[in-house]
Amino acid sequence: MLKPRHIYYFEDPFGKERYEKRESLEHEIRVIVNSVRKVNDVYVIITSREEVFKEFKKESLSAEELERFERSLNIKKPSYDYGRRMEMLLLMAEDEGCAWLEDEELKKFVLEAIRSKWVLPTLLSMKDFVKATVNVKDWGNLEEELMIKSEKTSERFAKEIIEMSDDKVLFLCFAFMELKLDVAKETYEKLAEKIDGAWEFDKVLKWFKGNKVGLDDQAFIRFSHPSYSEAFRHAAFKIDYSGRVKRIFCNVLLELAEKDEAAWSVAEAVAENFDKLPEDVRNILFRLAEKDETSEDVARAMYWYFDKLSDDVRDELLLRLADKEEATRVVKFVVENFDKMSDDLILRLAEKDKILEILYRL
């Protein structure tokens, strides 16, 4: 029985990494909920990873009783305004005796930094920052720790992605690429046929919608904040040593390469992550560059991500695009990066009729 004027804390009772079903669990949760209703001045904190809690709710009768108490804490929707966050951070720092509190300029720097709701967005990130900066008295280390501790939430989401089933990872590929709903659904349904037990598209959309993933006014699927997008990239290319997330993502790119309406999203994704992709996926850029309908998308992606491409890849793409109607963008690229190009490439581009025509007009 819960006692008044007490705080009770239950850490991950549904399972730390995945839902762990126990016959007694639902009974225990119901007892806790009923006690909270009956006892005044008592607080109960139950923590759980979102995906684990969703699994519990799916199978548990007591889940409905929990819903009115549920609070989702994530970087999209911070729980406290700036004033409360500043107050809590200062209290933590004073309790630990942080050296930077003694310097008014350093103190002001930290408090100004957390005006952004994405800097130290959670109580845990604040606590980690304070612990790491007890003896810090310089700007550089403070700034570095602010960045590191603020990234913790996206790193956790990256680990969650790695542990997700193939159908959920497949769905998140479309949010990462910011695709139209109808294109994403059609592609998902085709690729999900090869996944045993895959959920229907609408079911997965409902699973994620309203939290980490949403639809904008034009019905594009997007992550609710760039930090989630960065978490997906981190999962696909850095910490998933099995390569499963990357393989699913590559399959999506290869399938979407056949759809002209997805050309920009594909070209952007390939160009931005070019050095991390296998050769057959890299070659998508050259295939799209050959088509009049999609060459502009490749030119635009190359323009924005030219630092991600090697010299030989850029040269080959420029030469192919120079024959297209959208050669204007190629000329702009050449003008802005003239000093970085070889004499041979400049001479070969100068032989292209489309380039000469545009230069003449200029």
C-alpha positions as semicolon CSV with decimal commas, in nm:
position;residue;x (nm);y (nm);z (nm)
1;M;0,000;0,000;0,000
2;L;0,130;0,345;-0,091
3;K;0,184;0,591;0,195
4;P;0,108;0,967;0,192
5;R;0,398;1,213;0,155
6;H;0,613;0,956;-0,026
7;I;0,752;0,932;-0,378
8;Y;0,775;0,585;-0,533
9;Y;0,999;0,515;-0,830
10;F;0,972;0,209;-1,057
11;E;1,241;0,183;-1,325
12;D;1,150;-0,005;-1,643
13;P;0,902;-0,253;-1,490
14;F;0,785;-0,356;-1,840
15;G;1,137;-0,451;-1,949
16;K;1,454;-0,253;-2,018
17;E;1,516;-0,333;-2,385
18;R;1,189;-0,502;-2,491
19;Y;0,855;-0,591;-2,337
20;E;0,888;-0,872;-2,083
21;K;0,547;-1,019;-2,011
22;R;0,478;-1,144;-1,658
23;E;0,149;-1,275;-1,522
24;S;0,180;-1,063;-1,209
25;L;0,275;-0,740;-1,390
26;E;-0,075;-0,628;-1,489
27;H;-0,206;-0,695;-1,138
28;E;0,079;-0,495;-0,985
29;I;0,020;-0,198;-1,216
30;R;-0,354;-0,201;-1,139
31;V;-0,281;-0,201;-0,765
32;I;-0,048;0,099;-0,807
33;V;-0,306;0,293;-1,012
34;N;-0,585;0,225;-0,762
35;S;-0,360;0,329;-0,473
36;V;-0,272;0,658;-0,642
37;R;-0,643;0,732;-0,673
38;K;-0,711;0,664;-0,306
39;V;-0,408;0,815;-0,133
40;N;-0,356;1,192;-0,113
41;D;-0,015;1,356;-0,148
42;V;0,161;1,056;-0,297
43;Y;0,367;1,045;-0,617
44;V;0,453;0,748;-0,834
45;I;0,710;0,763;-1,115
46;I;0,718;0,472;-1,361
47;T;0,978;0,495;-1,637
48;S;0,978;0,301;-1,960
49;R;1,112;0,321;-2,311
50;E;0,831;0,432;-2,536
51;E;0,835;0,127;-2,764
52;V;0,835;-0,111;-2,465
53;F;0,542;0,073;-2,305
54;K;0,347;0,059;-2,630
55;E;0,387;-0,318;-2,634
56;F;0,258;-0,335;-2,277
57;K;-0,043;-0,120;-2,362
58;K;-0,120;-0,337;-2,663
59;E;-0,151;-0,651;-2,451
60;S;-0,264;-0,520;-2,113
61;L;-0,616;-0,451;-1,986
62;S;-0,480;-0,209;-1,727
63;A;-0,326;0,008;-1,997
64;E;-0,642;0,218;-2,031
65;E;-0,623;0,300;-1,660
66;L;-0,267;0,422;-1,708
67;E;-0,340;0,646;-2,006
68;R;-0,478;0,939;-1,809
69;F;-0,161;0,942;-1,597
70;E;0,075;0,897;-1,889
71;R;0,323;1,172;-1,978
72;S;0,549;1,135;-2,281
73;L;0,887;1,298;-2,229
74;N;1,084;1,350;-2,550
75;I;1,287;1,618;-2,722
76;K;0,994;1,723;-2,938
77;K;0,788;1,838;-2,644
78;P;0,996;1,952;-2,347
79;S;0,820;1,928;-2,012
80;Y;0,935;2,259;-1,864
81;D;0,957;2,619;-1,979
82;Y;1,285;2,811;-1,979
83;G;1,235;2,954;-1,629
84;R;1,185;2,615;-1,469
85;R;1,471;2,458;-1,664
86;M;1,707;2,740;-1,560
87;E;1,599;2,704;-1,196
88;M;1,652;2,328;-1,195
89;L;1,991;2,350;-1,367
90;L;2,116;2,610;-1,119
91;L;1,996;2,403;-0,823
92;M;2,174;2,095;-0,956
93;A;2,493;2,292;-1,027
94;E;2,490;2,452;-0,681
95;D;2,434;2,115;-0,516
96;E;2,736;1,969;-0,700
97;G;2,945;2,284;-0,651
98;C;3,016;2,346;-1,020
99;A;3,317;2,574;-1,069
100;W;3,159;2,761;-1,365
101;L;2,896;2,910;-1,131
102;E;3,170;3,129;-0,981
103;D;3,230;3,302;-1,316
104;E;2,935;3,526;-1,413
105;E;3,027;3,518;-1,782
106;L;3,043;3,137;-1,791
107;K;2,720;3,112;-1,593
108;K;2,550;3,353;-1,834
109;F;2,683;3,151;-2,130
110;V;2,529;2,826;-2,001
111;L;2,194;2,986;-1,914
112;E;2,173;3,155;-2,255
113;A;2,252;2,823;-2,424
114;I;1,960;2,643;-2,260
115;R;1,714;2,901;-2,394
116;S;1,709;2,664;-2,687
117;K;1,473;2,381;-2,593
118;W;1,703;2,138;-2,774
119;V;1,998;2,210;-2,542
120;L;1,988;1,989;-2,230
121;P;1,625;1,901;-2,311
122;T;1,568;1,655;-2,024
123;L;1,639;1,636;-1,653
124;L;1,875;1,348;-1,720
125;S;2,075;1,552;-1,971
126;M;2,100;1,837;-1,717
127;K;2,218;1,598;-1,449
128;D;2,478;1,446;-1,682
129;F;2,601;1,794;-1,781
130;V;2,636;1,907;-1,419
131;K;2,825;1,591;-1,322
132;A;3,064;1,638;-1,615
133;T;3,136;2,008;-1,547
134;V;3,199;2,015;-1,172
135;N;3,557;2,134;-1,224
136;V;3,519;2,307;-1,562
137;K;3,617;2,675;-1,577
138;D;3,662;2,743;-1,949
139;W;3,432;2,817;-2,244
140;G;3,559;2,542;-2,473
141;N;3,493;2,250;-2,239
142;L;3,158;2,391;-2,131
143;E;3,044;2,426;-2,492
144;E;3,166;2,076;-2,575
145;E;2,980;1,920;-2,280
146;L;2,662;2,112;-2,371
147;M;2,676;1,959;-2,719
148;I;2,759;1,607;-2,599
149;K;2,493;1,592;-2,329
150;S;2,229;1,747;-2,555
151;E;2,286;1,472;-2,810
152;K;2,219;1,193;-2,564
153;T;1,847;1,175;-2,645
154;S;1,902;1,127;-3,018
155;E;2,167;0,864;-2,941
156;R;1,913;0,673;-2,735
157;F;1,665;0,688;-3,021
158;A;1,935;0,555;-3,255
159;K;1,975;0,254;-3,028
160;E;1,598;0,208;-3,022
161;I;1,591;0,207;-3,403
162;I;1,849;-0,073;-3,414
163;E;1,631;-0,283;-3,185
164;M;1,311;-0,224;-3,387
165;S;1,160;-0,484;-3,615
166;D;1,232;-0,464;-3,989
167;D;0,890;-0,322;-4,076
168;K;0,930;-0,028;-3,835
169;V;1,282;0,045;-3,964
170;L;1,145;0,031;-4,318
171;F;0,880;0,288;-4,229
172;L;1,132;0,524;-4,068
173;C;1,330;0,528;-4,394
174;F;1,043;0,726;-4,549
175;A;1,039;0,978;-4,262
176;F;1,415;1,019;-4,301
177;M;1,371;1,091;-4,674
178;E;1,062;1,309;-4,618
179;L;0,846;1,140;-4,879
180;K;0,488;1,195;-4,987
181;L;0,246;0,972;-4,800
182;D;0,114;0,795;-5,112
183;V;0,465;0,722;-5,245
184;A;0,580;0,597;-4,905
185;K;0,276;0,372;-4,864
186;E;0,309;0,216;-5,210
187;T;0,680;0,149;-5,161
188;Y;0,636;0,020;-4,806
189;E;0,368;-0,228;-4,912
190;K;0,588;-0,367;-5,188
191;L;0,900;-0,409;-4,973
192;A;0,705;-0,530;-4,668
193;E;0,594;-0,837;-4,864
194;K;0,942;-0,978;-4,801
195;I;0,922;-0,921;-4,423
196;D;0,761;-1,195;-4,213
197;G;0,484;-1,064;-3,991
198;A;0,513;-0,707;-4,119
199;W;0,242;-0,468;-4,003
200;E;0,022;-0,286;-4,251
201;F;0,141;0,063;-4,341
202;D;-0,144;0,244;-4,162
203;K;-0,077;0,049;-3,843
204;V;0,291;0,147;-3,839
205;L;0,200;0,508;-3,919
206;K;-0,038;0,513;-3,621
207;W;0,236;0,361;-3,402
208;F;0,476;0,651;-3,469
209;K;0,241;0,938;-3,558
210;G;0,209;1,225;-3,312
211;N;0,540;1,160;-3,143
212;K;0,856;1,111;-3,344
213;V;0,689;1,116;-3,686
214;G;0,418;1,337;-3,832
215;L;0,252;1,452;-4,154
216;D;0,285;1,812;-4,271
217;D;0,020;2,014;-4,457
218;Q;0,126;1,866;-4,793
219;A;0,106;1,507;-4,658
220;F;0,483;1,453;-4,643
221;I;0,605;1,208;-4,377
222;R;0,872;1,376;-4,165
223;F;1,048;1,331;-3,835
224;S;0,915;1,576;-3,578
225;H;1,262;1,720;-3,516
226;P;1,599;1,709;-3,696
227;S;1,749;1,529;-3,396
228;Y;1,542;1,223;-3,481
229;S;1,663;1,239;-3,840
230;E;2,021;1,253;-3,713
231;A;1,945;0,956;-3,489
232;F;1,834;0,753;-3,792
233;R;2,155;0,844;-3,979
234;H;2,355;0,749;-3,670
235;A;2,178;0,413;-3,651
236;A;2,218;0,335;-4,021
237;F;2,581;0,433;-4,069
238;K;2,759;0,431;-3,733
239;I;2,639;0,205;-3,452
240;D;2,447;-0,074;-3,629
241;Y;2,737;-0,311;-3,678
242;S;2,510;-0,579;-3,824
243;G;2,434;-0,347;-4,116
244;R;2,062;-0,433;-4,101
245;V;1,932;-0,073;-4,089
246;K;2,164;0,027;-4,372
247;R;2,052;-0,269;-4,587
248;I;1,685;-0,179;-4,542
249;F;1,760;0,183;-4,627
250;C;1,952;0,080;-4,941
251;N;1,663;-0,141;-5,053
252;V;1,432;0,159;-5,018
253;L;1,665;0,377;-5,228
254;L;1,690;0,114;-5,502
255;E;1,313;0,073;-5,514
256;L;1,242;0,447;-5,513
257;A;1,499;0,510;-5,789
258;E;1,238;0,376;-6,030
259;K;0,986;0,645;-5,931
260;D;1,039;0,987;-6,090
261;E;0,825;1,154;-5,821
262;A;1,079;1,046;-5,559
263;A;1,388;1,152;-5,757
264;W;1,479;1,452;-5,541
265;S;1,452;1,259;-5,214
266;V;1,661;0,975;-5,357
267;A;1,924;1,201;-5,513
268;E;1,959;1,399;-5,191
269;A;1,990;1,087;-4,975
270;V;2,250;0,928;-5,204
271;A;2,456;1,246;-5,244
272;E;2,453;1,328;-4,873
273;N;2,562;0,977;-4,770
274;F;2,758;0,886;-5,083
275;D;3,075;0,761;-4,913
276;K;2,874;0,528;-4,686
277;L;2,670;0,353;-4,956
278;P;2,752;0,044;-5,167
279;E;2,835;0,087;-5,535
280;D;2,497;-0,023;-5,672
281;V;2,325;0,247;-5,465
282;R;2,583;0,511;-5,556
283;N;2,515;0,441;-5,922
284;I;2,159;0,565;-5,875
285;L;2,293;0,920;-5,917
286;F;2,430;0,840;-6,263
287;R;2,109;0,665;-6,366
288;L;1,899;0,962;-6,259
289;A;2,140;1,204;-6,429
290;E;2,082;1,029;-6,762
291;K;1,706;1,086;-6,754
292;D;1,566;1,424;-6,864
293;E;1,286;1,395;-6,605
294;T;1,522;1,354;-6,309
295;S;1,847;1,524;-6,414
296;E;1,751;1,849;-6,242
297;D;1,713;1,665;-5,910
298;V;2,065;1,524;-5,944
299;A;2,204;1,866;-6,034
300;R;2,040;2,019;-5,729
301;A;2,163;1,742;-5,499
302;M;2,516;1,772;-5,637
303;Y;2,505;2,150;-5,588
304;W;2,403;2,119;-5,220
305;Y;2,623;1,821;-5,132
306;F;2,924;1,863;-5,359
307;D;3,162;1,832;-5,060
308;K;3,026;1,482;-4,998
309;L;3,122;1,367;-5,349
310;S;3,470;1,276;-5,469
311;D;3,629;1,473;-5,754
312;D;3,587;1,196;-6,010
313;V;3,219;1,149;-5,924
314;R;3,151;1,523;-5,947
315;D;3,334;1,545;-6,278
316;E;3,139;1,257;-6,431
317;L;2,805;1,394;-6,310
318;L;2,886;1,743;-6,442
319;L;2,970;1,606;-6,785
320;R;2,649;1,404;-6,802
321;L;2,430;1,687;-6,676
322;A;2,588;1,937;-6,913
323;D;2,395;1,777;-7,201
324;K;2,059;1,823;-7,031
325;E;1,806;2,103;-7,046
326;E;1,881;2,182;-6,683
327;A;2,243;2,269;-6,759
328;T;2,189;2,614;-6,605
329;R;2,249;2,467;-6,261
330;V;2,570;2,308;-6,388
331;V;2,693;2,649;-6,506
332;K;2,617;2,796;-6,163
333;F;2,813;2,514;-6,002
334;V;3,108;2,571;-6,238
335;V;3,117;2,945;-6,178
336;E;3,114;2,906;-5,799
337;N;3,373;2,626;-5,795
338;F;3,591;2,725;-6,090
339;D;3,914;2,727;-5,890
340;K;3,855;2,371;-5,769
341;M;3,821;2,217;-6,116
342;S;4,087;2,066;-6,335
343;D;4,180;2,227;-6,667
344;D;4,077;1,910;-6,848
345;L;3,725;1,919;-6,698
346;I;3,680;2,287;-6,784
347;L;3,783;2,223;-7,145
348;R;3,549;1,926;-7,176
349;L;3,259;2,126;-7,033
350;A;3,336;2,413;-7,271
351;E;3,274;2,175;-7,562
352;K;2,914;2,113;-7,454
353;D;2,659;2,301;-7,665
354;K;2,419;2,360;-7,377
355;I;2,692;2,512;-7,161
356;L;2,808;2,741;-7,443
357;E;2,452;2,852;-7,506
358;I;2,398;2,948;-7,141
359;L;2,734;3,122;-7,113
360;Y;2,655;3,320;-7,427
361;R;2,327;3,438;-7,272
362;L;2,508;3,538;-6,955
